[in-house]
Amino acid sequence: MRKRYITIKDIAKAANVSINTVSRALNDKPDINYKTKEKILKIAEELGYVKNITASSLRNRKTKTIGVLFKDITNPFFVEVLKGIEKATKENNYSLILMDIEKDYELEKKALNIMAEKRVDGILISPVRKGNNKFNKIMNLNIPYVIIGDHFEDMDADEIYADDLKGGYLATKHLIEKGKKDIVFLNVKNHNFVSQSRLLGYKKALNEAKIRVNNKMIFNINEDVNDAYEKVLEIIKSKLKFDSIFCFNDILAYGAIKALREEKMDIPEEIMVVGYDDIIYSSIIDLTTIRIPKFELGYKAFYILLDKINHKENERIKIILDVKLIERKTT
């Protein structure tokens, strides 16, 4: 049989004091004798007392918990963002519930329901896009939320994301400055704001350098390392002339590099590769990439949300984080 939780009534009985005195001691109130407080705290520890957060939340109408919904928690990008969120939650005595929605719109809706049932104070979400009804669910829950790592032009929402147009531009410009003209862009199929912004940056750098934008050099694939590997093998076998590859993210760059090496193509002498995100493994393989401040993304996202929870900020907030090129040995 499961043991019941120790209550302040149990502590009061063991310490031979009132319940009110125990409450003051546990809540570190100043109006209590020091020795009495020490005695109560010692007994509470010996008995295995754990504060009933649920009871506190019912009184305060806050659970001190936030929900975090990510599209793919296996992606190291989100792991680093999560570190920033966790740091901020710990600073404010908050807990978080993490759910992987696996780029699935139906899973996202179910996850949002769970968050509402758990009565989270707010939600940080990297949402899935689907048609015109893509985000109605969270808007109807009446829970403060912040979109993290993405931008919805047709939504009045609080957001924090990176300057992806600049990132696409910096990556392509870097290759051009290295003497490259036939630049393949491995983009992703889901034409969201992020992928479109990186594409616009790619085109901007080409136009600036008076290099014609060739749509045959732009490939839309699944955001998967194996898809990138297969696509680059396909490109090589098609005899398409190319001298470099700019990838939507580092995950795709890993697949591209594997294919190039398998086909005995020298990197960077023959083909240069640039990734995006600068996830943890990219420094190990010396991948040139665009760095997003991932920890800062998560950290700041929580504080935006906290202001919403505490009603300190009524205006919509949109923060765009700067990015920079990290040059390594693949260029």
ZIFEN-V147296 format. One record per residue. N is the residue number from 0. RES is the residue in one letter. SS is DSSP state (helix for helix, strand for strand, loop for the rest). OMEGA is omega in whole degrees, -180 to 180 (NA if undefined). NEAR is the number of other C-alpha atoms within 8 Angstrom. Layout:
# ZIFEN-V147296
{{N | RES | SS | OMEGA | NEAR} {N | RES | SS | OMEGA | NEAR}}
This chain:
# ZIFEN-V147296
{{0 | M | loop | -180 | 2} {1 | R | loop | 179 | 3} {2 | K | loop | 178 | 4} {3 | R | loop | 179 | 4} {4 | Y | loop | 176 | 6} {5 | I | loop | 180 | 10} {6 | T | loop | 178 | 7} {7 | I | helix | 176 | 9} {8 | K | helix | 178 | 7} {9 | D | helix | -180 | 8} {10 | I | helix | 180 | 14} {11 | A | helix | 180 | 14} {12 | K | helix | -179 | 9} {13 | A | helix | -178 | 7} {14 | A | helix | -180 | 9} {15 | N | loop | 176 | 6} {16 | V | loop | -180 | 8} {17 | S | loop | 177 | 8} {18 | I | helix | 180 | 9} {19 | N | helix | 179 | 6} {20 | T | helix | 178 | 10} {21 | V | helix | -180 | 14} {22 | S | helix | 179 | 9} {23 | R | helix | 180 | 11} {24 | A | helix | -178 | 12} {25 | L | helix | -180 | 9} {26 | N | loop | 174 | 6} {27 | D | loop | 177 | 6} {28 | K | loop | -176 | 8} {29 | P | loop | -173 | 4} {30 | D | loop | 178 | 5} {31 | I | loop | 179 | 10} {32 | N | loop | -176 | 6} {33 | Y | helix | -178 | 6} {34 | K | helix | 178 | 6} {35 | T | helix | 179 | 8} {36 | K | helix | -180 | 11} {37 | E | helix | 180 | 8} {38 | K | helix | -179 | 9} {39 | I | helix | -179 | 14} {40 | L | helix | 179 | 10} {41 | K | helix | 179 | 8} {42 | I | helix | 179 | 11} {43 | A | helix | 180 | 10} {44 | E | helix | -180 | 8} {45 | E | helix | -179 | 7} {46 | L | helix | -180 | 8} {47 | G | loop | -179 | 7} {48 | Y | loop | 175 | 10} {49 | V | loop | -179 | 6} {50 | K | loop | 179 | 4} {51 | N | loop | -178 | 6} {52 | I | helix | -179 | 7} {53 | T | helix | 179 | 7} {54 | A | helix | 179 | 7} {55 | S | helix | -178 | 9} {56 | S | helix | 178 | 11} {57 | L | helix | 179 | 9} {58 | R | helix | -174 | 6} {59 | N | helix | -176 | 6} {60 | R | loop | 174 | 6} {61 | K | loop | 180 | 9} {62 | T | loop | -176 | 12} {63 | K | loop | 180 | 10} {64 | T | strand | 173 | 12} {65 | I | strand | 174 | 13} {66 | G | strand | 176 | 13} {67 | V | strand | -179 | 11} {68 | L | strand | 179 | 15} {69 | F | strand | -178 | 14} {70 | K | loop | -177 | 12} {71 | D | loop | -176 | 10} {72 | I | loop | 175 | 10} {73 | T | loop | 179 | 6} {74 | N | loop | -179 | 7} {75 | P | helix | 177 | 9} {76 | F | helix | -177 | 9} {77 | F | helix | 177 | 12} {78 | V | helix | -179 | 10} {79 | E | helix | 175 | 11} {80 | V | helix | -179 | 14} {81 | L | helix | 177 | 10} {82 | K | helix | 178 | 11} {83 | G | helix | 178 | 15} {84 | I | helix | -178 | 14} {85 | E | helix | 179 | 10} {86 | K | helix | -179 | 9} {87 | A | helix | 180 | 11} {88 | T | helix | 179 | 12} {89 | K | helix | 179 | 9} {90 | E | helix | -176 | 7} {91 | N | loop | 179 | 6} {92 | N | loop | 176 | 7} {93 | Y | loop | 171 | 10} {94 | S | strand | 177 | 9} {95 | L | strand | 173 | 10} {96 | I | strand | -177 | 8} {97 | L | strand | 176 | 8} {98 | M | strand | 177 | 9} {99 | D | strand | -179 | 9} {100 | I | loop | 168 | 13} {101 | E | loop | 179 | 9} {102 | K | loop | -176 | 9} {103 | D | loop | -176 | 9} {104 | Y | helix | -180 | 11} {105 | E | helix | 176 | 6} {106 | L | helix | 179 | 9} {107 | E | helix | -180 | 13} {108 | K | helix | 179 | 9} {109 | K | helix | -180 | 8} {110 | A | helix | 179 | 11} {111 | L | helix | 176 | 10} {112 | N | helix | 180 | 8} {113 | I | helix | 179 | 8} {114 | M | helix | 178 | 11} {115 | A | helix | 179 | 10} {116 | E | helix | 179 | 7} {117 | K | loop | 180 | 6} {118 | R | loop | 177 | 7} {119 | V | loop | -179 | 14} {120 | D | loop | -179 | 12} {121 | G | strand | -176 | 13} {122 | I | strand | 168 | 15} {123 | L | strand | -173 | 15} {124 | I | strand | 168 | 11} {125 | S | loop | -164 | 11} {126 | P | loop | 172 | 12} {127 | V | loop | 180 | 10} {128 | R | loop | 177 | 8} {129 | K | loop | 173 | 7} {130 | G | loop | -177 | 5} {131 | N | loop | -178 | 4} {132 | N | loop | -170 | 6} {133 | K | loop | -174 | 10} {134 | F | loop | -178 | 8} {135 | N | helix | -175 | 7} {136 | K | helix | -176 | 9} {137 | I | helix | 180 | 10} {138 | M | helix | -178 | 8} {139 | N | helix | -177 | 6} {140 | L | loop | -179 | 7} {141 | N | loop | 176 | 6} {142 | I | loop | 177 | 10} {143 | P | strand | 179 | 10} {144 | Y | strand | 176 | 12} {145 | V | strand | 175 | 14} {146 | I | strand | -174 | 14} {147 | I | strand | 176 | 13} {148 | G | loop | -178 | 10} {149 | D | loop | 180 | 13} {150 | H | loop | 177 | 10} {151 | F | loop | -175 | 7} {152 | E | loop | -176 | 4} {153 | D | loop | -180 | 4} {154 | M | loop | 176 | 5} {155 | D | loop | -174 | 5} {156 | A | loop | 173 | 9} {157 | D | loop | -174 | 10} {158 | E | strand | 169 | 14} {159 | I | strand | -176 | 17} {160 | Y | strand | -177 | 12} {161 | A | strand | 178 | 11} {162 | D | loop | -173 | 10} {163 | D | helix | 175 | 11} {164 | L | helix | 177 | 12} {165 | K | helix | -179 | 10} {166 | G | helix | 178 | 15} {167 | G | helix | 179 | 14} {168 | Y | helix | -179 | 15} {169 | L | helix | -179 | 13} {170 | A | helix | -178 | 14} {171 | T | helix | 178 | 14} {172 | K | helix | 179 | 11} {173 | H | helix | 179 | 8} {174 | L | helix | 179 | 14} {175 | I | helix | 178 | 11} {176 | E | helix | 176 | 7} {177 | K | loop | 177 | 7} {178 | G | loop | -178 | 6} {179 | K | loop | -180 | 10} {180 | K | loop | -178 | 9} {181 | D | loop | -170 | 9} {182 | I | strand | 174 | 13} {183 | V | strand | 174 | 12} {184 | F | strand | 175 | 12} {185 | L | strand | 180 | 14} {186 | N | strand | -180 | 12} {187 | V | strand | -175 | 12} {188 | K | loop | -176 | 8} {189 | N | loop | -174 | 5} {190 | H | loop | 178 | 8} {191 | N | loop | -177 | 7} {192 | F | helix | -177 | 9} {193 | V | helix | -178 | 10} {194 | S | helix | 180 | 12} {195 | Q | helix | 179 | 9} {196 | S | helix | 179 | 11} {197 | R | helix | 176 | 15} {198 | L | helix | 178 | 11} {199 | L | helix | 177 | 11} {200 | G | helix | 176 | 16} {201 | Y | helix | -178 | 15} {202 | K | helix | 180 | 10} {203 | K | helix | 180 | 9} {204 | A | helix | 179 | 12} {205 | L | helix | -180 | 14} {206 | N | helix | -180 | 10} {207 | E | helix | -179 | 7} {208 | A | loop | -179 | 7} {209 | K | loop | 176 | 6} {210 | I | loop | -177 | 8} {211 | R | loop | 176 | 6} {212 | V | loop | -179 | 7} {213 | N | loop | -178 | 6} {214 | N | helix | 178 | 5} {215 | K | helix | 179 | 5} {216 | M | helix | -177 | 9} {217 | I | strand | -177 | 10} {218 | F | strand | 178 | 10} {219 | N | strand | -176 | 8} {220 | I | strand | 174 | 12} {221 | N | loop | 180 | 8} {222 | E | loop | -173 | 10} {223 | D | loop | -177 | 9} {224 | V | helix | -179 | 12} {225 | N | helix | 177 | 7} {226 | D | helix | 177 | 12} {227 | A | helix | 178 | 16} {228 | Y | helix | -179 | 15} {229 | E | helix | -178 | 10} {230 | K | helix | 180 | 9} {231 | V | helix | 174 | 11} {232 | L | helix | 179 | 11} {233 | E | helix | 180 | 8} {234 | I | helix | 180 | 9} {235 | I | helix | -178 | 8} {236 | K | helix | 180 | 7} {237 | S | loop | -179 | 6} {238 | K | loop | 175 | 6} {239 | L | loop | -180 | 7} {240 | K | loop | 176 | 5} {241 | F | loop | -178 | 10} {242 | D | loop | 180 | 12} {243 | S | strand | 179 | 12} {244 | I | strand | 171 | 13} {245 | F | strand | -175 | 14} {246 | C | strand | 179 | 14} {247 | F | loop | 175 | 14} {248 | N | loop | -177 | 9} {249 | D | helix | 179 | 14} {250 | I | helix | 178 | 10} {251 | L | helix | 179 | 17} {252 | A | helix | 178 | 16} {253 | Y | helix | 178 | 10} {254 | G | helix | 179 | 14} {255 | A | helix | -180 | 12} {256 | I | helix | 178 | 10} {257 | K | helix | -180 | 9} {258 | A | helix | -179 | 12} {259 | L | helix | 180 | 13} {260 | R | helix | 179 | 10} {261 | E | helix | 180 | 7} {262 | E | loop | 177 | 7} {263 | K | loop | 178 | 6} {264 | M | loop | -173 | 9} {265 | D | loop | 176 | 9} {266 | I | loop | 10 | 12} {267 | P | loop | -173 | 10} {268 | E | loop | -178 | 6} {269 | E | loop | -180 | 8} {270 | I | loop | 175 | 12} {271 | M | strand | -178 | 13} {272 | V | strand | 174 | 16} {273 | V | strand | 177 | 15} {274 | G | loop | -179 | 17} {275 | Y | loop | 177 | 12} {276 | D | strand | -175 | 11} {277 | D | loop | 176 | 14} {278 | I | loop | -167 | 10} {279 | I | loop | -176 | 7} {280 | Y | loop | -173 | 7} {281 | S | loop | 177 | 12} {282 | S | loop | -179 | 10} {283 | I | loop | -179 | 7} {284 | I | loop | 177 | 6} {285 | D | loop | -180 | 9} {286 | L | loop | 170 | 14} {287 | T | strand | -173 | 15} {288 | T | strand | 175 | 16} {289 | I | strand | -178 | 16} {290 | R | strand | 170 | 11} {291 | I | strand | 177 | 11} {292 | P | loop | -170 | 9} {293 | K | helix | 178 | 11} {294 | F | helix | 180 | 12} {295 | E | helix | 179 | 9} {296 | L | helix | 179 | 15} {297 | G | helix | -177 | 14} {298 | Y | helix | -179 | 15} {299 | K | helix | 180 | 10} {300 | A | helix | 179 | 14} {301 | F | helix | -177 | 12} {302 | Y | helix | 173 | 9} {303 | I | helix | -180 | 10} {304 | L | helix | -179 | 14} {305 | L | helix | 177 | 9} {306 | D | helix | 178 | 10} {307 | K | helix | 179 | 12} {308 | I | helix | -178 | 10} {309 | N | loop | 178 | 6} {310 | H | loop | 180 | 7} {311 | K | loop | -176 | 7} {312 | E | loop | -179 | 7} {313 | N | loop | 180 | 6} {314 | E | loop | 178 | 4} {315 | R | loop | -179 | 8} {316 | I | loop | 174 | 9} {317 | K | strand | -179 | 7} {318 | I | strand | 178 | 7} {319 | I | strand | -178 | 8} {320 | L | strand | -180 | 11} {321 | D | loop | 177 | 8} {322 | V | strand | 176 | 13} {323 | K | strand | 180 | 9} {324 | L | strand | 174 | 11} {325 | I | strand | -176 | 9} {326 | E | loop | 177 | 8} {327 | R | loop | -167 | 10} {328 | K | loop | 178 | 8} {329 | T | loop | 173 | 11} {330 | T | loop | NA | 12}}
